[in-house]
Amino acid sequence: MSQEEKPWGGRFTEATDAFVETFTASVSFDARLYHYDIQGSIAHANMLGATGIISDEERASIVAGLETIHKEIDEGAFEWQVGLEDVHMNIESRLVALIGDTGKKLHTGRSRNDQVATDIRLYLRAEVDGLLGKTRTLGDALLDLADRYADTIMPGFTHLQTAQPITFGHHLLAWHEMLRRDAGRLADCRERLNVLPLGAAALAGTTFPIDRDQVAAELGFSGPSENSLDSVSDRDFIIEFCAAASIMMMHFSRWSEELVLWMSEPFSFVDLPDRFCTGSSIMPQKKNPDVPELIRGKTGRVFGHLTATLTLMKGQPLAYNKDNQEDKEPLFDAVDTLSDTLTALIGLIPAIEARPDNMRRAAGGGFATATDLADYLVRSGVAFRDAHDIVGRTVSYAITEQKDLHELSLDELRQFHQGIQADVFDVLTLEGSVAARRHFGGTAPDQVRAAVARARVLYSVD
């Protein structure tokens, strides 16, 4: 493309170096913004017409041309040109080719700086809405599974050591709480990004009598941005999204780590359907949990995008700099990765099959009811620290005898404290242990079901 054909070429006396033209172009990746670029341009044209900056006939011609271009792109008939650098100039150039010099008036009162900032906000707002919808679907699946396994006993762990008995439903509700906070972060991000930069122009605003409130209303923004310099130069809303996405992926990675462990032979707590697993090329017996493993791996990818966007912005003076061309690929991939991960989990979570016998067997070992014995002693008047010591010595004895606490006789237990009575065995059972934790937020089956019911009202969407 000759320098004369470039929309900004008037000041230049020599053609752009061929490598520089390719190196500085962004159309290879920002073309995906075309819908939002055209949406923003139509709103801008409508405003130019309403304020009398262009005639109504010119406005109608521009809008019709933009709608034609949108159809061409949708149908794969649009020819993208690297020489036109980006999505904006490709569309504007085609508009001029379609409707003549009237198309050149579209750019009145705006710059590519506020144009691209608007496009990205429109794009990200729509993507966040889609992600929130998927998050609600995943949350519903977790609640269904928690309700299904409200009575299923499993070991709870600290330091990956057996700690206390819990219910599988209670564990799944912990995942749901993580997801609920993740959804809140996405919603907060959406609220802050939903302001209109258009009208900031290159950095200082415009001398034309534009109506930014009209454009904001047409595009569904909460209002126009307050400061023209900030409007075009900051990408903190992208960083905020990548941070929220990173936290969400971190949670998904933790879930995935547990699924990988639970599916392994030493645990055998859950089974995943064959459709979510793969085999080994050499070991015919293998069933590998590839989906959760890959989610765990993709988490680092999103973390990298957060680091990239933070680094991108950290040294930029106001206002716009070409550096910001590098904001889109990390954002696009973070959105795609999070969206794909949610889709995978929406299919995977409802398909989890618990193995209650294995869970119960594991919960029955490791002296999981030791704290219940200590609590029993406290209720009989023993100070907790003394009870802790008594139970510690009891566990040491049980290890020597190769028995669990509930397998010790009453006489064996009483040698450590005479206040222990026959009713102690009520608290040494797994069912007694989980049922005793009936407070708000506890692991008792009735509390799990109550928590599921509350969550369905507060957080779930039918």
N, C-alpha and C positions, 0 to 999 in steps of 0.2 A: 504494500500500500504506500503510495506517495505521501510525502509530508503534507501536501496541499489537501489531501483527502482526510487527514486526521482532524477531528473537531477542534483541537487545540494547536494546530500546526502553524498558525499565522506568524508567530514570533520566531520560528525556527528557520535556519538557513541551510541545514543539511538533514538528510534522512536519518532516522533512528538506526543505529547499528542493528543488524539482523539478530544477533544473539541477545542484545539488550531488549529488543522488541518482544522476543519470546520469554526472556527472563522476567520482565516486568509485567507480563500479561497475567490476568487472573481468570479469564473467561473459561479456562479448562475446568475450574471448580466452582466459580461463582455463578455459572449459568443456571445452577439449580435454584437460584433466587428469582428466576424470571417471573414467576407468578406474583411474587410480592413486589418486584420492581414495577410491573405493569399496574398492579393494584394501587401502589403509591402514586404512580404517574397519572392515573385516571383521576384520583382524588385531587391531585395538584392541578390538573387541567380544569376540573370542575370549579375549583376555587378561583383560578385565573379568569374563568368566564364570569363567575358570580361577582367578582370585584371589578370587572370591566377592563382588566389588564389585557385580555384578548377578547375578541368578539365571540358571541355565542355560536356563530357558524364555525369559527376556527376551533372552538372547544369541541363541538360535535364532530368535526373532521378528525381531530386528534384522538378523541375517545374511540371512534369507529376504527381508526387505524391501529390503535393499540389492541383493540379486541381482535382484529384480524391477525395481528402478530402473535397474540396469545394462542389463537387457534393453530397457526402455522407451527408454533413450537410444540404444542400438544400432539400434533399429527406427525412430527418429525420432519417437517418440510422446511424448517428454518436453517439457514446456512450461517453457522457461527464463524467469525473471523478473528484470528489471533491478533491481526493488525489493529483491530478496534479495541483491543485491550481487555475489556470487561463486559459484563452483562448489560450495563447501562448504555454504553456507546454502541453496542451491537443492536440493541433495540431502537435507540434513537436514530441510528443510521438507516435502519430498515423503515422506520416511520417516515423519514424524509423521502426515501425512495418511493414509498406508497402514496403520500399525500402532498409532496412538494415542500416548498419553503415554509408552509404553515407548520410543518413538523418541527422546524427549528425554534419555534416560539415556545415549545413545551418547557424548555430549560430556563425560561425567564423566572427569576426570583429564587433559583435554587442552584446548588452545586452538587457535584458527585459526592462531596463530603457528607452533606446532610442526607443525600439520597441513599447512599449505602448504609448509613447508620439507621435510616428508617427501614430499609429492606431487611436488615438483619433482625431488628426488633420485631417486625411483622412475622418473619420466619420463625424466630425462636418462640414467640408467643404461641403460635399455632402448634409448634412441636411440644411445648410444655403442656398445652391442653391435651394433646394426644397421650403424652407420658402420664399425666394425672389420671386419664381414663384407664390406662393399662394398670396403673398402680391400684386403683380401686378394684379392678377385676381380680388382681392378684391377692389383694386383701380379703376379698370375699372367699377366695379359694382357701386361704389360710384359716379363716374362721370356720369354714365347713369342716376342714380337717381337724381343727382343734376340738370342735364339738364331737366329732366322730370318735376321737381318742381321749375324751375327757377322763375316762376311768383307767386308761392304760398306764400302768406303773413302769417307770424306768429309773435308772440312776441319774441323779443330778451330779455334776462334776464341778470341782474347783481344782485348778492346776492339772486338769485331766485325770484327777484321782476321784474315785467314788466318794461323794460327800454326804448326800441325803437322798432319800427317795422323793421323786416328783412324778407328776403325770406328764405323759407325752403331750397332751393337750396344753398343759401349762407352758411347756417348752415352746410349742408352736405359737402361743400367744406372745411370748417374748419376741419372736420374729416379727409378729404383727405390730408390736409397739415400735420396733425399729422402723418398719415400713411406714407407719403413721407419721412419725417424725420426718422421715424422708419426704413424704408427700407435702408436709407443712413447709419444708424448706423450698420445694419446687414452687408451691403457691406463693410464698414470700418473694421468691425471685421473679415470678411473673408480675406481681404487683409493681415491683420497682422498675422493671423493664418497659412497662406499658405506658410510656410517655413518648410524645412525637418530637423527633429532632428536626423534621422538615421545616424549613423557614430560617434555620440557622445559616443557610447558605454555606459559603466556604469556611467562615469562622465568625464574621461580625454581623450577620443578618443581611438584610437586603433593603434597598431604597424603595422598592415597590410596595404598594399598599395591600399586602397580602393579609389573608384572614386565616391564621393558624388554627384558631378554634374550629373553624369549619372543617378543615382537613382532619384534625384530630377526631372530631365527631364522626366523620364519614369512615375513617379507618378503625374506629372503635378504641382509640386511645383515651386514657383518663384525662388527658389535656396535653398542651404543648410544653416542651421543656423550658426551663426558666432562663438558661444562660447559653448563648450561642457558642461560646468557646468550648464549654463543657460538652455541649450536645454532639459536636463532631469529633472530639478528641479522645473521649474515654470509652473504654470497653469493659468497665467493671461489671456490667450486667452479664457479659460472656464469662468472665472470671467467676462470678457468683454462681452461674449455672454449672460451670465445670466443677466448682467446689461442691455444690449440692449433688451433682452426678457422681463425684468421687466418693462422697460419704455413702450414697445409696449403693454404689458398687462395692464399697468396703463391707457393708452389711451383707450383700448378696454373696460376697466371697466367704464370709464367715459361715453363712448357711451352707454354702457349697462344701466348705471344709468339713462340716459336721456330716453332711450326706455322704461324702467320700469315706470318712471314718466309719460311719454307721453301716455302710454297705460292705465294708471289708469283713473278711472271715472272722477275725478275732472279736468283732462286735456283732455282726449279723443282726442289727436292730431293725433295718429297713430293707426293702427290695424296691428297685426301680424297674419299670417295664423295659423290655428289650428295645423298644423303639427309641429310648433315650440313652442307650448304651451301645458300645461297639465291642468287637472281639479282638483277639490277638492274631497276628499273622503266623505265629509259631506255636502258641500254646492254646490248644483247642478248647480248654476248659474255661478260659478267661471270659469275664463279663465286666467290662471297664466302664466306670461312670464318667464318660467323656464330657457330657454336658455340664455337670457341676465343675469338673476340672477346668473346662474351657472358660466358664464364667470366672472362676478364680484367676485364671491367667489374663483375661481381658480387663480385669480390674486395674492392673498395672498400666494398661494402655490409656485408660481414662485419667489415672493419676498423672501420667505424662502430659496429657493435654492441659491439665490444670497448671502444672509447672511451666509449660510452654507459654500459656497466655499470661501468667504472672510475669514471666521473664520478658515477654514481648512489651509489656506496658511500663516496666519499672524505670526505664531511662528516657522516656519520651517527654520533651517539653511540649507545652501547649502551642498550636492546636493540633491539626491533623498532620500525620507523618505517613510516608509510604509503608513504614513498618506494619501499619494496621491491615495491610493486605494479607498478612500472615495470620489474621485472627480467624479466618473462615474454615480452613481445613481442620484445625483442632476442634473447633466447635461442631462442624458437621460430623466428624467421626465420633466425638463424644455423644452427640445425640443419637447417631445410628447404633453405636455400641450399647448404650443404655436401653434404647428401644428394643433391639434384638434380644438383649438379656431378659427384659421383662416378658417378651413374647415366649421365650424358652421356659421361663419359670411359670408362666400362666399355664403352659401345658404340663410341666413337670410336677408341680406341687400337688394338684389333685390326684395324681397317679401314684403318689408315695404309698406304699403298703408297709405298715408296721409289722414287726414280728413280736407280738406281745410276750410270748413265752421266753424268748431270748432276753428281752428287756427286763422282764421280771427276775429271771435267773441272775442277771448281772446286778440288779438292784438288791438282791438278797445277799450278795457278798460284799466284802469291803467294809463291814460294820457300819452300814449306812444309817442304822437307827441309834447310833451312839449318842447323838444329841438328844434324841427322845428319852433315852435313859437318864441323861443329865437333867433334862427338864422335869422328869418324874421325881427325881430326888429333890429338886428345888421346890416342887409343889408340896413335898413332905417336910419342908423346913430347912433343908441343907442350903448353905450359901452356894451360889453358882460356882465360884472358884474351887470350893471344896468338892462340889459335885463333879466338876471337870476332872479333878485329880482322881476321884474314885472311879469314874468311868474309864479314864486312861489306864488305870491299873487293871480294871476288869478286861479291857480289850487286850492288854498284854497277856493276861492269863488265857483268854480265849484263843489267841494266836498259838500259844504253847500247846493248848489242847486240840488245836485244829478244828475249832468250832466257831460258828457265828454266835452273836449275842443271844438270839432267840433259841439257840440250841443248848444253851447252858441251863442246868437245873436251877430251881429256886434256891436250893442249899448252896450251890456254887455262887450264885449271885449274892446271897446274904453274907457270905464270908467277907465281902467288901463293904457292905453296909446293912446293918440289922433292920433298917427301916423299910427295906424292899419287901413287898408283899406279893401274893400270887397275881394281883391285878397288873403287875408290871408287864406281863406278856401281852396285855392289850395294846401297849405302846410299842412293843418290840416287833409287832407285825408290820409289814409294808403298808397294808390297808389302813391300819390304825395310825401310822405315821403321817400319811398324806391327808387322811380325813381330819386329823387334829388341826391342820393348818387352814382353818375355815375363815380367816379374816379377809378383808378386802385386799385383793392382789395375791392371795395365797394359792397354793397348789392343789387344795382339796377339790375333788371333782365337782361339787356343787358350786364352788367359787369359779372354776373354769367355765362352767356353763353360764353362770351369771355374767362373767366378763365377756363371753361371746355375745350374749344378748345385748349388753350395753354397747359393745363395739358395732353391732349391726345397726343400732339406732343412730349412733354418733358418727360413724365413719364409713359405713358401707352404702353403696348406691345400687338400687335394684336394677 
